[in-house]
């Protein structure tokens, strides 16, 4: 299968948010729906979950090795994809677009991890592309108890798109996420 797979992480407990973020209605649509729509250009889409979301009509997979937060989700996604690449997104990023993922995938030959720089200058590992070849490194991190998502890029090499490029192309809200109810504009 050509292209990339789209995997959305919806496995958290939404404790800071106060309710299930994935189902939270924002501008007429659940947050998870916004992110799934952004991945409509993917060869396949699924959700890595801690609870079922049948209303979204995409497969849901529980973490294969739970307990390592987002790294557990990346691990599960890399084992489930039918393509060489996975576009990994958090369920609370409603401003991601199909154009964003197409832009990211157009750079996939540069490195095994294609990651954006966020507005604060830090990498955004939950809006990134990961090649299947990083799986061994992810498994090593899990075995060692090192759950830092950014370590995947450090260990395997990565390509970072600078924030000014992304902001100009996709706007300042691109990585606005919902950790608390009042975080969304």
Secondary structure, DSSP 8 states (H G I E B T S, - for coil): --SEEEEEEE-S--TTTTS-GGG-EETTEEHHHHHHHHTTTSSEEEEEESS--GGG-SEEEE-SSTTSTHHHHHHHHHHH-SSSEEEEEETT-TT--HHHHHHHHTTTTS-SEEEEE-TTS-EEEEEEEEEGGGHHHHHHHHHHT---HHHHHHHH--EEE-HHHHHHHH-TTTT---SSGGG--
